[in-house]
C-alpha cells in the first residue's frame, strides 16, 4: 500500500487539482490510463475546433457572393487539415507529460484503476490510498443498443480524429452539440451529410426559436430528419445502411453512407472505477452524486467535470476543479454556482447561451424578453447578416439577467459580456448603462436589452 495526501483520477480538469496539491508540497498520485490531458485536449474541444475553423472559412466563402465577392474554393486539403490538428495535439501531450515528469512530488500511474475500498485504488495490481480523493475521470461516447451497431466501424468524436481519408458521405445519428459540430465540419470538407435526430428539434436544450433557425440554415448544406429513431444498421459492401422509424408517422426508411457517426450523448466513466466499492453514490444515469460543494456521499472524496454530469463543458470543469480544491483544503466552504455557466455550439451559424431559456424562466419569474437582429446594428448590417439574432431574458421585478441567447457570427465571443455581468451581480444596467463602441458588433447585446418588454 502506498499512501498519498491526494489521489487524483483523471488528467483533464483533474490536472488543476494535481498542480495545486503539488504546489502545497503534498504527496500526490495522478492516475490516468492516458493519453494525458483529458477529453478536451485529446478528443474534445481543442482538436474539434482545429477542424471546424477551416469549415467556417469554407462556409464564409460560399456565402461571400451576397457581399459582392465572387470567390471559388478550388481545393480543400483534408489531409493537411487533420495532420495540423494531430501535430498540435501531440505537442500538447508532450508538454503535459514534460510538466508531470518534472514534478518530484508527483507520481504518475498510466493504467486503468478501480476502487477496492474507500480512499483506496487498485492501480495495475498496486494499492494506492489517499487522504483526499478527486474523481475527474471524464466521460465517453454513449452507444445506443441499435441492432447491428457492433457489426460496423462507426465513428465517434474520438476515433473520427484518426480518419485517414475523407468519407464521401456520412450519416450522423444524433442532432446534439457534438453531432451538429461535426456535421458542419464534414459539410465544409465536401462530404454529403445526413443527420438523424430522434427528438423533434436539433440542440434540444436551446431556445426553441434558435433551434428552429439553426435547423433551417443547416438544411442548406445537409439533410436533416427529425423524430427519426435509428433501429438497425447494416453493412453493405462499402456502405452502411441505417434503418429508421419516424416516431410520428410510424413509417420506416433507410439511409446509406460510407460512414456512420454516433453522437447521441455521453456516459460517465465512473462505472469503470467501480465506485460501488466505496460509499460514493451515483445517480440513475451513472454520474457521481455531489453536493453543492462538489463533495460526494463519502467525506473527502470529491468529483468534478464530466464525472459528476452537472454541465459537461471544459470551462465548467475547470471552475469545479478550483471549487473542489478550495473546499477540500479550507474551512470556509464555497458553493459551486452554475448560474452564469455559458456554452456554445460551433456550427455555422454559431450559437451561444447562458442562463435560463424563456420557458424555464417563466416557471419562477415574471419575465421581460428583449430581441435584436444583427441587422438592427451597424456591424450586422455591414456583414449583411440577415438571419441571426440575440435574445435577452430578464426578471421583470428585479432587473436581474436570467438568460441570454445568440445565434449568428461570433456568438461565443459576444456573449461573454453578459456572462461577466451575470457573474458580477447580474443587473441589466450593467449592460444598458455602459458604452458600447459604435459600430462594433457588441451593440447587438445592448440592443437586445434595450428592447425588453413583457412577453
PyMOL commands that set and color helices and strands:
alter all, ss='L'
color gray80, all
select helices_A, chain A and resi 14-23+38-43+45-62+64-67+78-101+149-151+159-162+177-189+208-218+269-273+275-277+305-307+314-329+358-361+374-376+378-383+411-414+416-423+429-432+443-450
alter helices_A, ss='H'
color red, helices_A
select strands_A, chain A and resi 2-9+28-31+106-109+113-117+120-123+126-135+139-141+169-173+192-196+223-225+228-236+239-246+252-257+259-262+266-268+301-303+342-345+351-355+367-373+389-395+401-407+453-454
alter strands_A, ss='S'
color yellow, strands_A
deselect
rebuild
show_as cartoon
